[in-house]
Amino acid sequence: AMLEFSGHRTPTNVFAHGFLTVDGAKMSKSRGTFITAQSYIDTGLNPEWLRYYFAAKLNATMEDIDLNLDDFQARVNSDLVGKYVNIASRAAGFLIKRFDGRVQDSAMNHPLVAKLREAIPQIAASYEAREYGRALRHTMELADEVNAYVDGAKPWDLAKDPANAVALHETCSVSLESFRLLSLAL
């Protein structure tokens, strides 16, 4: 009413979700389950991890979101460190040491890179539909595919023989470009 009275446009949609619970219980100061943004930051943990965790649980419904610290730690370690960051850490060092930090141009046409490029609009559509959990699940499925590619190519073995320089360069270039595309999706 105040917006309309003051001549401002009123919202056409209001997006909401359920309550935030901690370990399945309502937040409560007396029970010690009340968490503020400041108390989270004071622990020294990265705020992006918490954003990722909540986004992975969000969808277009009014369901409550539960913060379970064991699940939080497992999701951050599994998804962000074990899947996402692992891709860059397995490729960037070789590119820097052996190829002056340059990616191979032809690797940009690799089928895996093409698949990730094609997936970006689908992931964006999930975000637009406020299906954040679906968008992040799709992104992590793609990260699994990239990690499977790296596992199959074995850049650590390729690096042992200088005759494999072209294959090593391609593998690391595909991996790093895939990491860049996954970063766009996150």
GUKOLGU-106557 format. One record per residue (C-alpha): residue number from 1; residue in one letter; y, z, x. Coordinates in Angstrom, 1 decimal. Layout:
<rs>
r n = NUM; res = A; y = Y; z = Z; x = X $
...
</rs>
This chain:
<rs>
r n = 1; res = A; y = 0.0; z = 0.0; x = 0.0 $
r n = 2; res = M; y = 2.4; z = 0.8; x = 2.8 $
r n = 3; res = L; y = 1.8; z = -2.5; x = 4.5 $
r n = 4; res = E; y = 2.3; z = -4.4; x = 1.3 $
r n = 5; res = F; y = 5.5; z = -2.5; x = 0.4 $
r n = 6; res = S; y = 6.9; z = -3.1; x = 3.8 $
r n = 7; res = G; y = 6.3; z = -6.8; x = 3.5 $
r n = 8; res = H; y = 3.5; z = -7.0; x = 6.1 $
r n = 9; res = R; y = 0.3; z = -8.9; x = 5.5 $
r n = 10; res = T; y = -2.6; z = -6.7; x = 4.4 $
r n = 11; res = P; y = -6.0; z = -6.9; x = 6.1 $
r n = 12; res = T; y = -8.4; z = -9.4; x = 4.7 $
r n = 13; res = N; y = -11.4; z = -7.6; x = 6.2 $
r n = 14; res = V; y = -12.1; z = -4.1; x = 7.4 $
r n = 15; res = F; y = -15.0; z = -3.8; x = 9.9 $
r n = 16; res = A; y = -16.7; z = -0.4; x = 10.2 $
r n = 17; res = H; y = -20.0; z = 1.1; x = 11.3 $
r n = 18; res = G; y = -21.8; z = 4.3; x = 10.5 $
r n = 19; res = F; y = -21.3; z = 7.6; x = 12.2 $
r n = 20; res = L; y = -21.9; z = 8.3; x = 15.9 $
r n = 21; res = T; y = -24.7; z = 10.8; x = 16.4 $
r n = 22; res = V; y = -25.9; z = 12.4; x = 19.6 $
r n = 23; res = D; y = -29.7; z = 12.7; x = 20.0 $
r n = 24; res = G; y = -30.0; z = 12.2; x = 16.2 $
r n = 25; res = A; y = -27.6; z = 15.0; x = 15.3 $
r n = 26; res = K; y = -24.0; z = 14.9; x = 14.1 $
r n = 27; res = M; y = -21.5; z = 15.6; x = 16.8 $
r n = 28; res = S; y = -20.6; z = 19.3; x = 16.9 $
r n = 29; res = K; y = -18.5; z = 21.3; x = 19.3 $
r n = 30; res = S; y = -20.5; z = 24.5; x = 18.5 $
r n = 31; res = R; y = -23.9; z = 22.8; x = 19.2 $
r n = 32; res = G; y = -22.5; z = 21.2; x = 22.4 $
r n = 33; res = T; y = -23.1; z = 17.6; x = 21.1 $
r n = 34; res = F; y = -19.4; z = 16.6; x = 20.9 $
r n = 35; res = I; y = -18.5; z = 13.9; x = 23.4 $
r n = 36; res = T; y = -15.0; z = 12.6; x = 23.9 $
r n = 37; res = A; y = -14.0; z = 9.5; x = 25.8 $
r n = 38; res = Q; y = -12.3; z = 11.8; x = 28.3 $
r n = 39; res = S; y = -15.4; z = 14.0; x = 28.8 $
r n = 40; res = Y; y = -17.4; z = 10.8; x = 29.4 $
r n = 41; res = I; y = -15.0; z = 9.5; x = 32.0 $
r n = 42; res = D; y = -14.8; z = 12.9; x = 33.6 $
r n = 43; res = T; y = -18.6; z = 12.6; x = 34.4 $
r n = 44; res = G; y = -17.7; z = 9.7; x = 36.7 $
r n = 45; res = L; y = -19.9; z = 7.2; x = 34.7 $
r n = 46; res = N; y = -18.6; z = 3.6; x = 34.3 $
r n = 47; res = P; y = -17.0; z = 3.1; x = 30.8 $
r n = 48; res = E; y = -18.4; z = -0.4; x = 30.7 $
r n = 49; res = W; y = -21.9; z = 1.1; x = 30.6 $
r n = 50; res = L; y = -21.1; z = 3.0; x = 27.4 $
r n = 51; res = R; y = -19.4; z = 0.0; x = 25.8 $
r n = 52; res = Y; y = -22.6; z = -2.0; x = 26.6 $
r n = 53; res = Y; y = -24.8; z = 0.7; x = 25.2 $
r n = 54; res = F; y = -22.9; z = 1.0; x = 21.9 $
r n = 55; res = A; y = -22.5; z = -2.8; x = 21.6 $
r n = 56; res = A; y = -26.3; z = -3.2; x = 22.0 $
r n = 57; res = K; y = -26.8; z = -1.0; x = 19.0 $
r n = 58; res = L; y = -24.1; z = -2.5; x = 16.8 $
r n = 59; res = N; y = -24.7; z = -5.0; x = 14.0 $
r n = 60; res = A; y = -23.0; z = -6.1; x = 10.8 $
r n = 61; res = T; y = -24.4; z = -3.1; x = 8.8 $
r n = 62; res = M; y = -23.2; z = 0.4; x = 8.2 $
r n = 63; res = E; y = -26.0; z = 2.1; x = 10.2 $
r n = 64; res = D; y = -25.3; z = 5.2; x = 12.3 $
r n = 65; res = I; y = -25.2; z = 4.7; x = 16.0 $
r n = 66; res = D; y = -27.2; z = 7.3; x = 18.0 $
r n = 67; res = L; y = -26.2; z = 8.2; x = 21.6 $
r n = 68; res = N; y = -29.4; z = 9.3; x = 23.3 $
r n = 69; res = L; y = -28.8; z = 10.1; x = 26.9 $
r n = 70; res = D; y = -32.3; z = 9.2; x = 28.0 $
r n = 71; res = D; y = -32.1; z = 5.9; x = 26.2 $
r n = 72; res = F; y = -28.6; z = 5.3; x = 27.6 $
r n = 73; res = Q; y = -29.9; z = 5.8; x = 31.1 $
r n = 74; res = A; y = -32.9; z = 3.6; x = 30.6 $
r n = 75; res = R; y = -30.9; z = 0.8; x = 29.0 $
r n = 76; res = V; y = -28.3; z = 0.8; x = 31.7 $
r n = 77; res = N; y = -30.9; z = 0.8; x = 34.5 $
r n = 78; res = S; y = -33.1; z = -1.8; x = 32.8 $
r n = 79; res = D; y = -30.6; z = -4.2; x = 31.4 $
r n = 80; res = L; y = -27.5; z = -4.0; x = 33.5 $
r n = 81; res = V; y = -29.0; z = -3.1; x = 36.9 $
r n = 82; res = G; y = -32.6; z = -4.3; x = 36.7 $
r n = 83; res = K; y = -31.9; z = -7.6; x = 35.0 $
r n = 84; res = Y; y = -28.2; z = -8.6; x = 35.2 $
r n = 85; res = V; y = -27.0; z = -7.3; x = 38.6 $
r n = 86; res = N; y = -30.4; z = -8.0; x = 40.2 $
r n = 87; res = I; y = -29.8; z = -11.7; x = 39.8 $
r n = 88; res = A; y = -26.6; z = -11.7; x = 41.8 $
r n = 89; res = S; y = -28.0; z = -9.3; x = 44.4 $
r n = 90; res = R; y = -31.0; z = -11.5; x = 45.1 $
r n = 91; res = A; y = -28.9; z = -14.7; x = 45.6 $
r n = 92; res = A; y = -25.4; z = -13.9; x = 46.9 $
r n = 93; res = G; y = -26.4; z = -12.5; x = 50.3 $
r n = 94; res = F; y = -28.3; z = -15.7; x = 51.2 $
r n = 95; res = L; y = -25.4; z = -17.9; x = 50.0 $
r n = 96; res = I; y = -22.9; z = -15.9; x = 52.1 $
r n = 97; res = K; y = -25.0; z = -15.7; x = 55.2 $
r n = 98; res = R; y = -26.5; z = -19.2; x = 55.3 $
r n = 99; res = F; y = -24.3; z = -21.5; x = 53.2 $
r n = 100; res = D; y = -20.7; z = -20.1; x = 53.8 $
r n = 101; res = G; y = -20.7; z = -18.7; x = 50.3 $
r n = 102; res = R; y = -20.9; z = -22.2; x = 48.7 $
r n = 103; res = V; y = -23.1; z = -23.2; x = 45.8 $
r n = 104; res = Q; y = -24.9; z = -26.4; x = 45.8 $
r n = 105; res = D; y = -23.2; z = -28.9; x = 43.5 $
r n = 106; res = S; y = -26.5; z = -30.5; x = 42.3 $
r n = 107; res = A; y = -27.8; z = -27.1; x = 41.2 $
r n = 108; res = M; y = -25.2; z = -27.1; x = 38.4 $
r n = 109; res = N; y = -27.4; z = -29.7; x = 36.6 $
r n = 110; res = H; y = -30.6; z = -27.6; x = 36.9 $
r n = 111; res = P; y = -32.4; z = -27.3; x = 33.5 $
r n = 112; res = L; y = -32.1; z = -23.5; x = 33.6 $
r n = 113; res = V; y = -28.3; z = -23.7; x = 34.0 $
r n = 114; res = A; y = -28.2; z = -26.3; x = 31.2 $
r n = 115; res = K; y = -30.2; z = -23.9; x = 29.0 $
r n = 116; res = L; y = -27.7; z = -21.1; x = 29.6 $
r n = 117; res = R; y = -24.7; z = -23.4; x = 28.9 $
r n = 118; res = E; y = -26.3; z = -24.4; x = 25.6 $
r n = 119; res = A; y = -26.9; z = -20.8; x = 24.7 $
r n = 120; res = I; y = -23.3; z = -19.6; x = 25.1 $
r n = 121; res = P; y = -22.1; z = -21.0; x = 21.8 $
r n = 122; res = Q; y = -25.0; z = -19.3; x = 20.0 $
r n = 123; res = I; y = -24.2; z = -16.0; x = 21.6 $
r n = 124; res = A; y = -20.5; z = -16.4; x = 20.8 $
r n = 125; res = A; y = -21.5; z = -17.0; x = 17.1 $
r n = 126; res = S; y = -23.4; z = -13.8; x = 17.1 $
r n = 127; res = Y; y = -20.4; z = -11.9; x = 18.5 $
r n = 128; res = E; y = -18.2; z = -13.6; x = 15.8 $
r n = 129; res = A; y = -20.6; z = -12.5; x = 13.1 $
r n = 130; res = R; y = -20.3; z = -8.9; x = 14.5 $
r n = 131; res = E; y = -24.0; z = -9.0; x = 15.5 $
r n = 132; res = Y; y = -23.3; z = -7.6; x = 18.9 $
r n = 133; res = G; y = -26.9; z = -6.3; x = 19.4 $
r n = 134; res = R; y = -28.3; z = -9.7; x = 18.7 $
r n = 135; res = A; y = -25.8; z = -11.3; x = 21.1 $
r n = 136; res = L; y = -26.8; z = -8.9; x = 23.9 $
r n = 137; res = R; y = -30.5; z = -9.2; x = 23.2 $
r n = 138; res = H; y = -30.2; z = -13.0; x = 23.5 $
r n = 139; res = T; y = -28.3; z = -12.5; x = 26.8 $
r n = 140; res = M; y = -30.9; z = -10.2; x = 28.2 $
r n = 141; res = E; y = -33.7; z = -12.6; x = 27.2 $
r n = 142; res = L; y = -31.9; z = -15.3; x = 29.2 $
r n = 143; res = A; y = -31.5; z = -12.8; x = 32.1 $
r n = 144; res = D; y = -35.3; z = -12.3; x = 32.0 $
r n = 145; res = E; y = -35.7; z = -16.1; x = 32.3 $
r n = 146; res = V; y = -33.4; z = -16.3; x = 35.3 $
r n = 147; res = N; y = -35.2; z = -13.4; x = 37.0 $
r n = 148; res = A; y = -38.5; z = -15.2; x = 36.3 $
r n = 149; res = Y; y = -37.1; z = -18.3; x = 37.9 $
r n = 150; res = V; y = -36.0; z = -16.3; x = 41.0 $
r n = 151; res = D; y = -39.4; z = -14.5; x = 41.2 $
r n = 152; res = G; y = -41.1; z = -17.9; x = 41.1 $
r n = 153; res = A; y = -38.9; z = -19.5; x = 43.7 $
r n = 154; res = K; y = -39.1; z = -16.5; x = 46.0 $
r n = 155; res = P; y = -35.9; z = -17.0; x = 48.0 $
r n = 156; res = W; y = -36.8; z = -14.1; x = 50.3 $
r n = 157; res = D; y = -39.9; z = -16.2; x = 51.4 $
r n = 158; res = L; y = -37.9; z = -19.5; x = 51.6 $
r n = 159; res = A; y = -35.4; z = -17.8; x = 53.9 $
r n = 160; res = K; y = -38.1; z = -17.2; x = 56.5 $
r n = 161; res = D; y = -38.4; z = -20.9; x = 57.4 $
r n = 162; res = P; y = -35.4; z = -23.0; x = 58.2 $
r n = 163; res = A; y = -37.2; z = -26.1; x = 56.8 $
r n = 164; res = N; y = -36.7; z = -24.6; x = 53.4 $
r n = 165; res = A; y = -32.9; z = -24.5; x = 53.6 $
r n = 166; res = V; y = -32.4; z = -27.0; x = 50.8 $
r n = 167; res = A; y = -34.7; z = -25.2; x = 48.4 $
r n = 168; res = L; y = -33.2; z = -21.9; x = 49.3 $
r n = 169; res = H; y = -29.7; z = -23.2; x = 48.7 $
r n = 170; res = E; y = -30.7; z = -24.6; x = 45.3 $
r n = 171; res = T; y = -32.5; z = -21.5; x = 44.2 $
r n = 172; res = C; y = -29.6; z = -19.2; x = 45.2 $
r n = 173; res = S; y = -27.0; z = -21.6; x = 43.7 $
r n = 174; res = V; y = -28.9; z = -21.8; x = 40.3 $
r n = 175; res = S; y = -29.2; z = -18.0; x = 40.3 $
r n = 176; res = L; y = -25.6; z = -17.4; x = 41.0 $
r n = 177; res = E; y = -24.4; z = -20.0; x = 38.4 $
r n = 178; res = S; y = -26.8; z = -18.4; x = 35.9 $
r n = 179; res = F; y = -25.3; z = -15.0; x = 36.8 $
r n = 180; res = R; y = -21.8; z = -16.4; x = 36.1 $
r n = 181; res = L; y = -22.8; z = -17.8; x = 32.7 $
r n = 182; res = L; y = -24.5; z = -14.5; x = 31.8 $
r n = 183; res = S; y = -21.3; z = -12.8; x = 32.7 $
r n = 184; res = L; y = -19.5; z = -14.9; x = 30.2 $
r n = 185; res = A; y = -22.0; z = -13.9; x = 27.5 $
r n = 186; res = L; y = -21.6; z = -10.2; x = 28.3 $
</rs>
